[in-house]
Amino acid sequence: MGGKTVTRADLCEAVYQKVGLSRTESADLVELVLDEISASVIRGESVKLSSFGSFIVRSKGERVGRNPKTGQEVPISPRRVMVFKPSNVLKQRINATLVNGSEPPPES
Amino acid sequence: MIKSELVQRIAEANPHLYQRDVEHIVNAILDEITEALARGDRVELRGFGAFSVKNRPARTGRNPRTGTKVAVTEKYVPFFKTGKEMRERLNG
């Protein structure tokens, strides 16, 4: 397979199938989980989800960028970014099927 | 914040759910994302971000200490791109 896109609706369906709440409540909870992760990162607090990965906040200083079209230099203001560091378990899980399995490589 | 703290927060906001159920919910979500990536699919969560898998072809690496050549096999790495709304909220 590969090349399909999984969305919120699919996550809600998974919660609905596995946990047995109503569809509406499953949707609300998926949203709540994402909101709590976002809120934590926005507070500046990293979120570590064992066997999945960590969402980490990094602060970047000011640097000089360039408009690629005009070549003009523009200052890039200091900012905070969120990065995802995948756990080894997640990396191994992905390679177990994509490298060793029979599935063709995905587009990306 | 670690997974158990995330579960606790959500359980506190939903007193009608058992903490164990909330744990199942969080795991169901993470498992679904993991399985999608393991199939080579993309996971797009608007406002939050998108997970995808990138291919790293086999290459000849070098042991930085000794300089000897080492064969590095092909691999796939998970990749996350922060969503637009999330990027804006981080700097709001």
N, CA and C atoms of all chains as a GROMACS GRO file, in nm:
protein
  600
    1MET      N    1   0.085  -0.120   0.000
    1MET     CA    2   0.000   0.000   0.000
    1MET      C    3   0.088   0.124   0.000
    2GLY      N    4   0.049   0.223   0.075
    2GLY     CA    5   0.125   0.347   0.078
    2GLY      C    6   0.061   0.448  -0.014
    3GLY      N    7   0.073   0.576   0.024
    3GLY     CA    8   0.017   0.680  -0.059
    3GLY      C    9  -0.122   0.723  -0.015
    4LYS      N   10  -0.181   0.651   0.080
    4LYS     CA   11  -0.311   0.692   0.134
    4LYS      C   12  -0.290   0.798   0.242
    5THR      N   13  -0.392   0.876   0.270
    5THR     CA   14  -0.380   0.973   0.379
    5THR      C   15  -0.480   0.941   0.488
    6VAL      N   16  -0.429   0.927   0.609
    6VAL     CA   17  -0.511   0.901   0.726
    6VAL      C   18  -0.544   1.036   0.792
    7THR      N   19  -0.670   1.053   0.830
    7THR     CA   20  -0.710   1.181   0.888
    7THR      C   21  -0.775   1.161   1.026
    8ARG      N   22  -0.819   1.272   1.084
    8ARG     CA   23  -0.892   1.268   1.211
    8ARG      C   24  -1.005   1.166   1.209
    9ALA      N   25  -1.077   1.163   1.098
    9ALA     CA   26  -1.192   1.072   1.087
    9ALA      C   27  -1.149   0.927   1.110
   10ASP      N   28  -1.031   0.890   1.058
   10ASP     CA   29  -0.981   0.753   1.076
   10ASP      C   30  -0.941   0.727   1.221
   11LEU      N   31  -0.884   0.829   1.286
   11LEU     CA   32  -0.846   0.814   1.427
   11LEU      C   33  -0.972   0.798   1.512
   12CYS      N   34  -1.075   0.877   1.480
   12CYS     CA   35  -1.202   0.869   1.553
   12CYS      C   36  -1.262   0.730   1.537
   13GLU      N   37  -1.257   0.678   1.414
   13GLU     CA   38  -1.310   0.545   1.386
   13GLU      C   39  -1.235   0.439   1.467
   14ALA      N   40  -1.103   0.453   1.476
   14ALA     CA   41  -1.022   0.357   1.553
   14ALA      C   42  -1.062   0.360   1.700
   15VAL      N   43  -1.080   0.481   1.754
   15VAL     CA   44  -1.119   0.495   1.895
   15VAL      C   45  -1.259   0.435   1.914
   16TYR      N   46  -1.348   0.465   1.819
   16TYR     CA   47  -1.485   0.414   1.825
   16TYR      C   48  -1.485   0.260   1.825
   17GLN      N   49  -1.407   0.200   1.734
   17GLN     CA   50  -1.401   0.053   1.723
   17GLN      C   51  -1.338  -0.013   1.845
   18LYS      N   52  -1.229   0.048   1.893
   18LYS     CA   53  -1.151  -0.019   1.998
   18LYS      C   54  -1.201   0.009   2.139
   19VAL      N   55  -1.260   0.127   2.162
   19VAL     CA   56  -1.294   0.163   2.299
   19VAL      C   57  -1.444   0.152   2.327
   20GLY      N   58  -1.524   0.164   2.223
   20GLY     CA   59  -1.666   0.145   2.242
   20GLY      C   60  -1.742   0.265   2.297
   21LEU      N   61  -1.691   0.385   2.267
   21LEU     CA   62  -1.767   0.506   2.301
   21LEU      C   63  -1.851   0.540   2.178
   22SER      N   64  -1.940   0.638   2.191
   22SER     CA   65  -2.018   0.680   2.074
   22SER      C   66  -1.924   0.748   1.975
   23ARG      N   67  -1.970   0.760   1.851
   23ARG     CA   68  -1.885   0.826   1.749
   23ARG      C   69  -1.857   0.970   1.787
   24THR      N   70  -1.960   1.039   1.837
   24THR     CA   71  -1.942   1.180   1.874
   24THR      C   72  -1.839   1.193   1.984
   25GLU      N   73  -1.852   1.106   2.085
   25GLU     CA   74  -1.760   1.116   2.196
   25GLU      C   75  -1.618   1.077   2.155
   26SER      N   76  -1.606   0.978   2.066
   26SER     CA   77  -1.474   0.940   2.015
   26SER      C   78  -1.408   1.058   1.946
   27ALA      N   79  -1.487   1.129   1.865
   27ALA     CA   80  -1.434   1.246   1.794
   27ALA      C   81  -1.388   1.353   1.892
   28ASP      N   82  -1.470   1.377   1.996
   28ASP     CA   83  -1.434   1.477   2.096
   28ASP      C   84  -1.304   1.441   2.167
   29LEU      N   85  -1.286   1.312   2.195
   29LEU     CA   86  -1.167   1.271   2.267
   29LEU      C   87  -1.040   1.278   2.183
   30VAL      N   88  -1.054   1.244   2.054
   30VAL     CA   89  -0.938   1.258   1.965
   30VAL      C   90  -0.894   1.405   1.964
   31GLU      N   91  -0.994   1.493   1.956
   31GLU     CA   92  -0.965   1.637   1.955
   31GLU      C   93  -0.899   1.679   2.086
   32LEU      N   94  -0.951   1.627   2.196
   32LEU     CA   95  -0.898   1.663   2.328
   32LEU      C   96  -0.753   1.618   2.344
   33VAL      N   97  -0.722   1.498   2.295
   33VAL     CA   98  -0.585   1.447   2.304
   33VAL      C   99  -0.491   1.541   2.227
   34LEU      N  100  -0.531   1.577   2.105
   34LEU     CA  101  -0.447   1.666   2.025
   34LEU      C  102  -0.435   1.804   2.091
   35ASP      N  103  -0.546   1.852   2.148
   35ASP     CA  104  -0.545   1.982   2.216
   35ASP      C  105  -0.451   1.983   2.336
   36GLU      N  106  -0.454   1.875   2.414
   36GLU     CA  107  -0.368   1.868   2.533
   36GLU      C  108  -0.221   1.864   2.494
   37ILE      N  109  -0.190   1.790   2.388
   37ILE     CA  110  -0.051   1.785   2.341
   37ILE      C  111  -0.009   1.924   2.293
   38SER      N  112  -0.096   1.989   2.213
   38SER     CA  113  -0.066   2.123   2.163
   38SER      C  114  -0.045   2.221   2.277
   39ALA      N  115  -0.138   2.219   2.374
   39ALA     CA  116  -0.132   2.314   2.485
   39ALA      C  117  -0.001   2.298   2.562
   40SER      N  118   0.041   2.175   2.582
   40SER     CA  119   0.164   2.150   2.656
   40SER      C  120   0.284   2.206   2.580
   41VAL      N  121   0.289   2.179   2.451
   41VAL     CA  122   0.400   2.229   2.369
   41VAL      C  123   0.400   2.382   2.367
   42ILE      N  124   0.282   2.441   2.357
   42ILE     CA  125   0.272   2.587   2.354
   42ILE      C  126   0.317   2.648   2.488
   43ARG      N  127   0.290   2.578   2.599
   43ARG     CA  128   0.342   2.623   2.729
   43ARG      C  129   0.493   2.613   2.736
   44GLY      N  130   0.551   2.542   2.641
   44GLY     CA  131   0.696   2.525   2.640
   44GLY      C  132   0.739   2.393   2.702
   45GLU      N  133   0.639   2.307   2.726
   45GLU     CA  134   0.668   2.180   2.791
   45GLU      C  135   0.664   2.066   2.687
   46SER      N  136   0.772   1.991   2.676
   46SER     CA  137   0.777   1.880   2.580
   46SER      C  138   0.680   1.769   2.620
   47VAL      N  139   0.637   1.692   2.523
   47VAL     CA  140   0.545   1.581   2.550
   47VAL      C  141   0.614   1.451   2.507
   48LYS      N  142   0.636   1.362   2.603
   48LYS     CA  143   0.703   1.235   2.573
   48LYS      C  144   0.602   1.122   2.577
   49LEU      N  145   0.584   1.057   2.462
   49LEU     CA  146   0.489   0.947   2.455
   49LEU      C  147   0.568   0.818   2.430
   50SER      N  148   0.582   0.738   2.536
   50SER     CA  149   0.670   0.622   2.528
   50SER      C  150   0.629   0.528   2.416
   51SER      N  151   0.726   0.472   2.349
   51SER     CA  152   0.717   0.384   2.234
   51SER      C  153   0.656   0.452   2.110
   52PHE      N  154   0.632   0.582   2.118
   52PHE     CA  155   0.586   0.656   2.000
   52PHE      C  156   0.691   0.762   1.963
   53GLY      N  157   0.708   0.861   2.052
   53GLY     CA  158   0.805   0.965   2.026
   53GLY      C  159   0.781   1.086   2.114
   54SER      N  160   0.860   1.192   2.095
   54SER     CA  161   0.846   1.313   2.176
   54SER      C  162   0.821   1.434   2.088
   55PHE      N  163   0.733   1.521   2.136
   55PHE     CA  164   0.715   1.651   2.073
   55PHE      C  165   0.793   1.750   2.157
   56ILE      N  166   0.891   1.815   2.097
   56ILE     CA  167   0.982   1.902   2.170
   56ILE      C  168   0.971   2.044   2.116
   57VAL      N  169   0.983   2.142   2.206
   57VAL     CA  170   0.982   2.282   2.164
   57VAL      C  171   1.126   2.330   2.155
   58ARG      N  172   1.159   2.394   2.046
   58ARG     CA  173   1.293   2.452   2.032
   58ARG      C  174   1.280   2.601   2.008
   59SER      N  175   1.369   2.678   2.070
   59SER     CA  176   1.371   2.822   2.045
   59SER      C  177   1.483   2.854   1.948
   60LYS      N  178   1.448   2.925   1.843
   60LYS     CA  179   1.548   2.960   1.741
   60LYS      C  180   1.580   3.108   1.750
   61GLY      N  181   1.705   3.141   1.739
   61GLY     CA  182   1.747   3.280   1.743
   61GLY      C  183   1.724   3.349   1.609
   62GLU      N  184   1.749   3.479   1.606
   62GLU     CA  185   1.730   3.552   1.482
   62GLU      C  186   1.839   3.512   1.382
   63ARG      N  187   1.801   3.503   1.256
   63ARG     CA  188   1.902   3.473   1.153
   63ARG      C  189   1.864   3.546   1.026
   64VAL      N  190   1.959   3.553   0.936
   64VAL     CA  191   1.933   3.620   0.810
   64VAL      C  192   1.888   3.519   0.706
   65GLY      N  193   1.773   3.544   0.648
   65GLY     CA  194   1.723   3.458   0.543
   65GLY      C  195   1.733   3.531   0.411
   66ARG      N  196   1.686   3.466   0.306
   66ARG     CA  197   1.695   3.526   0.174
   66ARG      C  198   1.568   3.493   0.098
   67ASN      N  199   1.512   3.591   0.034
   67ASN     CA  200   1.398   3.565  -0.053
   67ASN      C  201   1.452   3.488  -0.174
   68PRO      N  202   1.411   3.360  -0.189
   68PRO     CA  203   1.472   3.280  -0.294
   68PRO      C  204   1.443   3.333  -0.434
   69LYS      N  205   1.336   3.408  -0.448
   69LYS     CA  206   1.300   3.459  -0.580
   69LYS      C  207   1.384   3.582  -0.617
   70THR      N  208   1.398   3.674  -0.520
   70THR     CA  209   1.467   3.799  -0.552
   70THR      C  210   1.611   3.801  -0.502
   71GLY      N  211   1.646   3.708  -0.414
   71GLY     CA  212   1.782   3.707  -0.360
   71GLY      C  213   1.803   3.811  -0.252
   72GLN      N  214   1.697   3.882  -0.217
   72GLN     CA  215   1.707   3.988  -0.117
   72GLN      C  216   1.719   3.931   0.024
   73GLU      N  217   1.806   3.987   0.104
   73GLU     CA  218   1.822   3.940   0.241
   73GLU      C  219   1.711   3.994   0.330
   74VAL      N  220   1.654   3.905   0.410
   74VAL     CA  221   1.550   3.948   0.504
   74VAL      C  222   1.579   3.887   0.641
   75PRO      N  223   1.563   3.964   0.748
   75PRO     CA  224   1.587   3.906   0.880
   75PRO      C  225   1.472   3.812   0.918
   76ILE      N  226   1.506   3.696   0.975
   76ILE     CA  227   1.404   3.603   1.024
   76ILE      C  228   1.402   3.618   1.176
   77SER      N  229   1.287   3.658   1.230
   77SER     CA  230   1.276   3.687   1.372
   77SER      C  231   1.294   3.561   1.456
   78PRO      N  232   1.336   3.577   1.583
   78PRO     CA  233   1.348   3.461   1.671
   78PRO      C  234   1.212   3.394   1.684
   79ARG      N  235   1.208   3.262   1.692
   79ARG     CA  236   1.078   3.196   1.700
   79ARG      C  237   1.090   3.062   1.773
   80ARG      N  238   0.973   3.010   1.807
   80ARG     CA  239   0.969   2.878   1.869
   80ARG      C  240   0.915   2.780   1.766
   81VAL      N  241   0.976   2.663   1.759
   81VAL     CA  242   0.926   2.561   1.668
   81VAL      C  243   0.904   2.431   1.744
   82MET      N  244   0.815   2.348   1.688
   82MET     CA  245   0.788   2.218   1.749
   82MET      C  246   0.854   2.113   1.662
   83VAL      N  247   0.929   2.022   1.724
   83VAL     CA  248   0.988   1.914   1.646
   83VAL      C  249   0.943   1.780   1.705
   84PHE      N  250   0.935   1.681   1.619
   84PHE     CA  251   0.896   1.547   1.663
   84PHE      C  252   1.018   1.457   1.656
   85LYS      N  253   1.050   1.395   1.768
   85LYS     CA  254   1.162   1.300   1.770
   85LYS      C  255   1.102   1.160   1.785
   86PRO      N  256   1.105   1.082   1.677
   86PRO     CA  257   1.044   0.949   1.683
   86PRO      C  258   1.121   0.856   1.776
   87SER      N  259   1.050   0.770   1.846
   87SER     CA  260   1.117   0.674   1.934
   87SER      C  261   1.177   0.562   1.850
   88ASN      N  262   1.270   0.489   1.908
   88ASN     CA  263   1.330   0.376   1.837
   88ASN      C  264   1.227   0.269   1.804
   89VAL      N  265   1.130   0.254   1.894
   89VAL     CA  266   1.024   0.155   1.872
   89VAL      C  267   0.947   0.190   1.744
   90LEU      N  268   0.913   0.317   1.728
   90LEU     CA  269   0.839   0.360   1.609
   90LEU      C  270   0.923   0.339   1.483
   91LYS      N  271   1.051   0.377   1.490
   91LYS     CA  272   1.139   0.362   1.374
   91LYS      C  273   1.152   0.214   1.334
   92GLN      N  274   1.167   0.128   1.436
   92GLN     CA  275   1.181  -0.015   1.406
   92GLN      C  276   1.053  -0.072   1.348
   93ARG      N  277   0.940  -0.027   1.402
   93ARG     CA  278   0.810  -0.075   1.356
   93ARG      C  279   0.791  -0.042   1.208
   94ILE      N  280   0.830   0.079   1.169
   94ILE     CA  281   0.814   0.123   1.030
   94ILE      C  282   0.906   0.046   0.938
   95ASN      N  283   1.030   0.028   0.980
   95ASN     CA  284   1.126  -0.044   0.896
   95ASN      C  285   1.095  -0.192   0.886
   96ALA      N  286   1.031  -0.247   0.990
   96ALA     CA  287   0.997  -0.389   0.988
   96ALA      C  288   0.907  -0.420   0.870
   97THR      N  289   0.812  -0.334   0.839
   97THR     CA  290   0.723  -0.364   0.727
   97THR      C  291   0.773  -0.305   0.595
   98LEU      N  292   0.828  -0.183   0.600
   98LEU     CA  293   0.863  -0.119   0.474
   98LEU      C  294   0.992  -0.171   0.413
   99VAL      N  295   1.091  -0.205   0.495
   99VAL     CA  296   1.216  -0.256   0.439
   99VAL      C  297   1.211  -0.406   0.422
  100ASN      N  298   1.167  -0.476   0.525
  100ASN     CA  299   1.169  -0.622   0.521
  100ASN      C  300   1.042  -0.681   0.461
  101GLY      N  301   0.935  -0.604   0.464
  101GLY     CA  302   0.809  -0.654   0.415
  101GLY      C  303   0.804  -0.651   0.263
  102SER      N  304   0.690  -0.688   0.208
  102SER     CA  305   0.678  -0.697   0.063
  102SER      C  306   0.618  -0.570   0.003
  103GLU      N  307   0.595  -0.471   0.090
  103GLU     CA  308   0.526  -0.351   0.041
  103GLU      C  309   0.617  -0.261  -0.042
  104PRO      N  310   0.563  -0.207  -0.150
  104PRO     CA  311   0.642  -0.115  -0.231
  104PRO      C  312   0.666   0.015  -0.155
  105PRO      N  313   0.775   0.085  -0.186
  105PRO     CA  314   0.804   0.210  -0.114
  105PRO      C  315   0.697   0.315  -0.140
  106PRO      N  316   0.668   0.398  -0.039
  106PRO     CA  317   0.566   0.501  -0.055
  106PRO      C  318   0.619   0.620  -0.133
  107GLU      N  319   0.529   0.702  -0.178
  107GLU     CA  320   0.566   0.830  -0.239
  107GLU      C  321   0.597   0.929  -0.130
  108SER      N  322   0.710   0.992  -0.130
  108SER     CA  323   0.739   1.109  -0.045
  108SER      C  324   0.886   1.139  -0.041
  109MET      N  325   0.570   1.665   2.990
  109MET     CA  326   0.453   1.582   3.014
  109MET      C  327   0.475   1.444   2.951
  110ILE      N  328   0.448   1.340   3.024
  110ILE     CA  329   0.461   1.205   2.970
  110ILE      C  330   0.322   1.145   2.951
  111LYS      N  331   0.317   1.028   2.890
  111LYS     CA  332   0.188   0.971   2.851
  111LYS      C  333   0.091   0.958   2.969
  112SER      N  334   0.141   0.911   3.084
  112SER     CA  335   0.052   0.893   3.198
  112SER      C  336  -0.006   1.027   3.246
  113GLU      N  337   0.073   1.135   3.233
  113GLU     CA  338   0.022   1.267   3.273
  113GLU      C  339  -0.083   1.318   3.174
  114LEU      N  340  -0.062   1.286   3.048
  114LEU     CA  341  -0.159   1.323   2.944
  114LEU      C  342  -0.291   1.251   2.973
  115VAL      N  343  -0.281   1.122   3.004
  115VAL     CA  344  -0.399   1.041   3.035
  115VAL      C  345  -0.472   1.100   3.157
  116GLN      N  346  -0.396   1.136   3.257
  116GLN     CA  347  -0.454   1.190   3.380
  116GLN      C  348  -0.529   1.320   3.355
  117ARG      N  349  -0.468   1.408   3.276
  117ARG     CA  350  -0.531   1.536   3.242
  117ARG      C  351  -0.665   1.515   3.173
  118ILE      N  352  -0.665   1.422   3.078
  118ILE     CA  353  -0.788   1.396   3.002
  118ILE      C  354  -0.893   1.330   3.090
  119ALA      N  355  -0.849   1.241   3.177
  119ALA     CA  356  -0.942   1.175   3.269
  119ALA      C  357  -1.006   1.277   3.364
  120GLU      N  358  -0.927   1.374   3.408
  120GLU     CA  359  -0.981   1.478   3.498
  120GLU      C  360  -1.087   1.562   3.429
  121ALA      N  361  -1.069   1.586   3.299
  121ALA     CA  362  -1.165   1.665   3.223
  121ALA      C  363  -1.290   1.584   3.187
  122ASN      N  364  -1.281   1.451   3.202
  122ASN     CA  365  -1.394   1.363   3.168
  122ASN      C  366  -1.423   1.267   3.283
  123PRO      N  367  -1.483   1.318   3.390
  123PRO     CA  368  -1.502   1.236   3.511
  123PRO      C  369  -1.584   1.110   3.489
  124HIS      N  370  -1.661   1.105   3.379
  124HIS     CA  371  -1.742   0.986   3.354
  124HIS      C  372  -1.662   0.872   3.293
  125LEU      N  373  -1.535   0.897   3.257
  125LEU     CA  374  -1.451   0.792   3.198
  125LEU      C  375  -1.354   0.738   3.302
  126TYR      N  376  -1.328   0.608   3.292
  126TYR     CA  377  -1.224   0.550   3.376
  126TYR      C  378  -1.088   0.588   3.318
  127GLN      N  379  -0.990   0.602   3.407
  127GLN     CA  380  -0.855   0.634   3.360
  127GLN      C  381  -0.807   0.528   3.260
  128ARG      N  382  -0.848   0.402   3.286
  128ARG     CA  383  -0.808   0.291   3.198
  128ARG      C  384  -0.863   0.309   3.057
  129ASP      N  385  -0.987   0.361   3.048
  129ASP     CA  386  -1.047   0.386   2.916
  129ASP      C  387  -0.969   0.495   2.843
  130VAL      N  388  -0.933   0.600   2.918
  130VAL     CA  389  -0.859   0.710   2.856
  130VAL      C  390  -0.725   0.659   2.802
  131GLU      N  391  -0.664   0.569   2.880
  131GLU     CA  392  -0.538   0.509   2.836
  131GLU      C  393  -0.558   0.434   2.704
  132HIS      N  394  -0.669   0.360   2.694
  132HIS     CA  395  -0.700   0.287   2.570
  132HIS      C  396  -0.719   0.384   2.454
  133ILE      N  397  -0.782   0.498   2.483
  133ILE     CA  398  -0.809   0.598   2.378
  133ILE      C  399  -0.677   0.654   2.325
  134VAL      N  400  -0.590   0.695   2.418
  134VAL     CA  401  -0.461   0.753   2.377
  134VAL      C  402  -0.381   0.648   2.298
  135ASN      N  403  -0.380   0.524   2.346
  135ASN     CA  404  -0.306   0.418   2.276
  135ASN      C  405  -0.367   0.388   2.139
  136ALA      N  406  -0.501   0.391   2.130
  136ALA     CA  407  -0.567   0.365   2.002
  136ALA      C  408  -0.523   0.469   1.899
  137ILE      N  409  -0.514   0.595   1.943
  137ILE     CA  410  -0.473   0.703   1.852
  137ILE      C  411  -0.328   0.683   1.807
  138LEU      N  412  -0.239   0.660   1.903
  138LEU     CA  413  -0.097   0.644   1.869
  138LEU      C  414  -0.074   0.519   1.784
  139ASP      N  415  -0.148   0.411   1.815
  139ASP     CA  416  -0.134   0.288   1.736
  139ASP      C  417  -0.180   0.309   1.592
  140GLU      N  418  -0.289   0.383   1.577
  140GLU     CA  419  -0.343   0.407   1.444
  140GLU      C  420  -0.241   0.485   1.359
  141ILE      N  421  -0.178   0.584   1.422
  141ILE     CA  422  -0.076   0.663   1.351
  141ILE      C  423   0.042   0.573   1.314
  142THR      N  424   0.088   0.493   1.412
  142THR     CA  425   0.201   0.402   1.388
  142THR      C  426   0.172   0.305   1.274
  143GLU      N  427   0.051   0.245   1.276
  143GLU     CA  428   0.016   0.148   1.172
  143GLU      C  429   0.009   0.213   1.034
  144ALA      N  430  -0.044   0.334   1.031
  144ALA     CA  431  -0.052   0.406   0.903
  144ALA      C  432   0.089   0.428   0.847
  145LEU      N  433   0.180   0.472   0.933
  145LEU     CA  434   0.318   0.499   0.888
  145LEU      C  435   0.385   0.369   0.845
  146ALA      N  436   0.356   0.261   0.916
  146ALA     CA  437   0.416   0.131   0.882
  146ALA      C  438   0.366   0.080   0.747
  147ARG      N  439   0.250   0.129   0.702
  147ARG     CA  440   0.199   0.094   0.568
  147ARG      C  441   0.255   0.188   0.463
  148GLY      N  442   0.323   0.293   0.510
  148GLY     CA  443   0.376   0.392   0.417
  148GLY      C  444   0.276   0.504   0.391
  149ASP      N  445   0.167   0.507   0.468
  149ASP     CA  446   0.066   0.612   0.452
  149ASP      C  447   0.108   0.739   0.524
  150ARG      N  448   0.038   0.846   0.493
  150ARG     CA  449   0.060   0.975   0.554
  150ARG      C  450  -0.052   0.998   0.654
  151VAL      N  451  -0.025   1.070   0.762
  151VAL     CA  452  -0.129   1.102   0.858
  151VAL      C  453  -0.138   1.253   0.869
  152GLU      N  454  -0.252   1.308   0.828
  152GLU     CA  455  -0.263   1.453   0.826
  152GLU      C  456  -0.366   1.499   0.928
  153LEU      N  457  -0.322   1.576   1.026
  153LEU     CA  458  -0.411   1.627   1.129
  153LEU      C  459  -0.411   1.779   1.122
  154ARG      N  460  -0.508   1.833   1.051
  154ARG     CA  461  -0.516   1.977   1.027
  154ARG      C  462  -0.504   2.057   1.156
  155GLY      N  463  -0.423   2.159   1.152
  155GLY     CA  464  -0.407   2.246   1.268
  155GLY      C  465  -0.301   2.194   1.364
  156PHE      N  466  -0.268   2.065   1.353
  156PHE     CA  467  -0.168   2.006   1.443
  156PHE      C  468  -0.040   1.980   1.365
  157GLY      N  469  -0.050   1.895   1.265
  157GLY     CA  470   0.066   1.863   1.183
  157GLY      C  471   0.043   1.737   1.103
  158ALA      N  472   0.143   1.698   1.026
  158ALA     CA  473   0.130   1.579   0.942
  158ALA      C  474   0.251   1.488   0.960
  159PHE      N  475   0.222   1.358   0.972
  159PHE     CA  476   0.327   1.258   0.983
  159PHE      C  477   0.342   1.191   0.846
  160SER      N  478   0.466   1.167   0.806
  160SER     CA  479   0.487   1.092   0.684
  160SER      C  480   0.613   1.008   0.701
  161VAL      N  481   0.643   0.927   0.601
  161VAL     CA  482   0.761   0.841   0.608
  161VAL      C  483   0.852   0.879   0.493
  162LYS      N  484   0.979   0.898   0.523
  162LYS     CA  485   1.074   0.930   0.417
  162LYS      C  486   1.171   0.814   0.397
  163ASN      N  487   1.206   0.793   0.273
  163ASN     CA  488   1.299   0.685   0.240
  163ASN      C  489   1.443   0.736   0.244
  164ARG      N  490   1.530   0.659   0.306
  164ARG     CA  491   1.673   0.689   0.302
  164ARG      C  492   1.740   0.573   0.229
  165PRO      N  493   1.785   0.597   0.105
  165PRO     CA  494   1.844   0.488   0.028
  165PRO      C  495   1.972   0.435   0.092
  166ALA      N  496   2.010   0.314   0.052
  166ALA     CA  497   2.135   0.256   0.102
  166ALA      C  498   2.252   0.344   0.059
  167ARG      N  499   2.353   0.353   0.142
  167ARG     CA  500   2.468   0.436   0.106
  167ARG      C  501   2.593   0.377   0.172
  168THR      N  502   2.707   0.426   0.129
  168THR     CA  503   2.830   0.385   0.194
  168THR      C  504   2.868   0.492   0.294
  169GLY      N  505   2.865   0.455   0.420
  169GLY     CA  506   2.902   0.550   0.524
  169GLY      C  507   3.045   0.528   0.565
  170ARG      N  508   3.091   0.610   0.658
  170ARG     CA  509   3.226   0.592   0.707
  170ARG      C  510   3.226   0.597   0.859
  171ASN      N  511   3.304   0.515   0.917
  171ASN     CA  512   3.324   0.524   1.062
  171ASN      C  513   3.406   0.650   1.085
  172PRO      N  514   3.350   0.749   1.152
  172PRO     CA  515   3.420   0.877   1.166
  172PRO      C  516   3.551   0.864   1.242
  173ARG      N  517   3.561   0.763   1.326
  173ARG     CA  518   3.684   0.750   1.404
  173ARG      C  519   3.797   0.685   1.324
  174THR      N  520   3.764   0.579   1.252
  174THR     CA  521   3.868   0.506   1.182
  174THR      C  522   3.874   0.538   1.033
  175GLY      N  523   3.765   0.593   0.980
  175GLY     CA  524   3.764   0.625   0.837
  175GLY      C  525   3.732   0.507   0.748
  176THR      N  526   3.706   0.390   0.808
  176THR     CA  527   3.674   0.274   0.725
  176THR      C  528   3.534   0.284   0.668
  177LYS      N  529   3.515   0.230   0.550
  177LYS     CA  530   3.384   0.233   0.485
  177LYS      C  531   3.291   0.130   0.548
  178VAL      N  532   3.167   0.170   0.564
  178VAL     CA  533   3.066   0.078   0.616
  178VAL      C  534   2.943   0.088   0.526
  179ALA      N  535   2.886  -0.024   0.494
  179ALA     CA  536   2.764  -0.022   0.414
  179ALA      C  537   2.645   0.009   0.504
  180VAL      N  538   2.567   0.111   0.468
  180VAL     CA  539   2.447   0.144   0.544
  180VAL      C  540   2.328   0.103   0.457
  181THR      N  541   2.242   0.018   0.510
  181THR     CA  542   2.130  -0.031   0.430
  181THR      C  543   2.019   0.073   0.418
  182GLU      N  544   1.931   0.050   0.323
  182GLU     CA  545   1.815   0.136   0.302
  182GLU      C  546   1.730   0.141   0.428
  183LYS      N  547   1.676   0.259   0.458
  183LYS     CA  548   1.580   0.263   0.569
  183LYS      C  549   1.474   0.371   0.550
  184TYR      N  550   1.372   0.361   0.633
  184TYR     CA  551   1.262   0.458   0.629
  184TYR      C  552   1.259   0.532   0.761
  185VAL      N  553   1.240   0.662   0.756
  185VAL     CA  554   1.232   0.737   0.881
  185VAL      C  555   1.100   0.814   0.889
  186PRO      N  556   1.039   0.814   1.009
  186PRO     CA  557   0.917   0.892   1.026
  186PRO      C  558   0.952   1.040   1.027
  187PHE      N  559   0.862   1.121   0.972
  187PHE     CA  560   0.887   1.264   0.962
  187PHE      C  561   0.760   1.339   1.003
  188PHE      N  562   0.777   1.448   1.078
  188PHE     CA  563   0.661   1.526   1.121
  188PHE      C  564   0.677   1.670   1.076
  189LYS      N  565   0.574   1.723   1.012
  189LYS     CA  566   0.576   1.863   0.973
  189LYS      C  567   0.468   1.934   1.054
  190THR      N  568   0.509   2.034   1.130
  190THR     CA  569   0.416   2.108   1.216
  190THR      C  570   0.311   2.179   1.132
  191GLY      N  571   0.187   2.176   1.176
  191GLY     CA  572   0.078   2.242   1.105
  191GLY      C  573   0.086   2.393   1.116
  192LYS      N  574   0.017   2.459   1.024
  192LYS     CA  575   0.024   2.605   1.017
  192LYS      C  576  -0.030   2.670   1.144
  193GLU      N  577  -0.146   2.621   1.188
  193GLU     CA  578  -0.208   2.682   1.306
  193GLU      C  579  -0.118   2.665   1.429
  194MET      N  580  -0.057   2.548   1.440
  194MET     CA  581   0.032   2.518   1.551
  194MET      C  582   0.154   2.610   1.548
  195ARG      N  583   0.211   2.629   1.429
  195ARG     CA  584   0.326   2.718   1.413
  195ARG      C  585   0.293   2.859   1.458
  196GLU      N  586   0.172   2.903   1.419
  196GLU     CA  587   0.131   3.038   1.454
  196GLU      C  588   0.107   3.051   1.605
  197ARG      N  589   0.047   2.948   1.664
  197ARG     CA  590   0.018   2.955   1.807
  197ARG      C  591   0.146   2.952   1.891
  198LEU      N  592   0.250   2.887   1.840
  198LEU     CA  593   0.377   2.883   1.912
  198LEU      C  594   0.442   3.021   1.919
  199ASN      N  595   0.405   3.107   1.826
  199ASN     CA  596   0.466   3.238   1.822
  199ASN      C  597   0.364   3.350   1.836
  200GLY      N  598   0.250   3.317   1.895
  200GLY     CA  599   0.141   3.413   1.908
  200GLY      C  600   0.160   3.506   2.028
   0.00000   0.00000   0.00000
